[in-house]
Amino acid sequence: MTRIWAFVLSAGVALAAESLSYTAPRWDDEGRMARIEAALPRLDEIYAAHAVSNHIPGYVYGVVVDGRLIHVRAAGLATLTPERPVTEETRFRIASMTKSFTAMAILKLRDAGRLTLEDPVERWIPQFARVKATTTDSPKITLRHLLRMSSGFPQDDPWGDRRLEDTVRQLESLVSGGLAFSNPPGVTWEYSNLGYALLGQVVSRASGRPFQEYITREILRPLGMTNTLWEFAKVPDGRMAQGYRWENDRWREEPLLHDGTFGAMGGLITTVGDFSKYVAFHLDAWPPRDGPDPGPVRRSTRREMHRPAEVLSVMTNLVTLDGFPNPRVAGYSFGLSWNQDARGVIWLRHGGGLPGFGSEHRFLPEYGIGLVSFANRTYAPMTAANAAAMEVLIGAARIPPRQAVASPLLKRRAAQVASILQSWEAAEMADALAPNVFQDRDLSDWKAMAGETLSWCGKIQSVSELRPENQLRGRFDLIGDLGSVEVFFTLMPEAIPRVQEIKLTFKPVPRP
């Protein structure tokens, strides 16, 4: 049996000011890293089986935890003739995983005041003024539209993937000749490589340097990504993976394309070690906090990249490892896809696919965990392998998320609520409760309902540790010999927050 009473309490006596400075969440489970390490052999099995079943010549994957690359497994062949194994130092082209770097460059330039996201594309690419929208009531296409893939361009992977080498002049000629749209701008999301190729030129023109140089100098090098580059011909001998496609029951070599204007949508070449630094950089944006913010892109800007802007899909046919339904919703923001499942687990991700290569990375801000995988087969479905690995970590190994740390004020309010529910002492209510006290229900009614709920527990023996949800909201338990009452409370938004709402949920002692 579960019973819930919800009631709102308040009072009007001012409090002395107390600090609400943000304290970073903590990992409550001391065995967390041990559980992660115990799950690694199962992850190795997942990627090995995935490579066999998907005809992948070679692959590498890595696990990032708390800012460190804690595990790498490389297997298979980087080249078939001559046979050369994949190692941690093997370079792979990561295709569309490049897009978040281009988006980050645009936002860095925005933060520096060099452009705005509402700039029409034609401000930076004059040839775009000749492009005619699909309807007369269409808005001008802006940088924000391109970033979010809501410009109306059609999905263009087969066409765009073969244009990596295009020159600036070729891109300008393409735009000058007119472009086709599948939808009016701002109506819906549709994946566009062309849009990110155009953003690359915006980076070049707003920064005064080719986008490759700007991203390398302003993002890659400050992160220590010294093994990441754009042109395969500059990779040291024996370090570049050759791409293959599986056709007629054998591997066929895919020609490597040189760097060009479409590199902004998919041209980066990197190692698992280098890319793990980028994943760690994204994870470091969480939680919001006081303290140094050295960049190269500020934490708030990275968090902006992590929030959904366009709806991608709702998938209702997914299940957990235990077989329970686990629907998922996905959205797109700035070069990254945002995902949340029915358990409340949130992760950011992006895949990459080009002739000869397939890759994916994902990271879970609340868990401090990231997964990176590269392979040298055309459109290798590394998303499926990473998804299975994530399920092992979150589902089977039950790695916990970070727990918020309660501020001193929230702890004090919790103690006051626990006392008030048992004593209803006037001075304590005046100190702790917000001005909306008893406006919706008489004090005597609240006393009666709370008293009845607590009576189901028997004699109250103890109060559990506070479980904060954020700086102004949390839960704790009043524990008796017959059961417990979970107490949820939230504070109001004035400068000196007091309790504005309390909810009680009775939990009987489970029967054997």
PyMOL commands that set and color helices and strands:
alter all, ss='L'
color gray80, all
select helices_A, chain A and resi 32-53+95-111+121-124+126-130+143-148+157-160+168-176+193-207+211-220+232-234+263-266+272-283+299-305+382-396+408-423+426-432+443-455
alter helices_A, ss='H'
color red, helices_A
select strands_A, chain A and resi 4-7+58-65+68-79+84-85+92-93+244-247+250-253+269-270+310-315+328-332+337-341+346-354+357-364+369-375+460-463+467-470+473-480+483-491+499-508
alter strands_A, ss='S'
color yellow, strands_A
deselect
rebuild
show_as cartoon
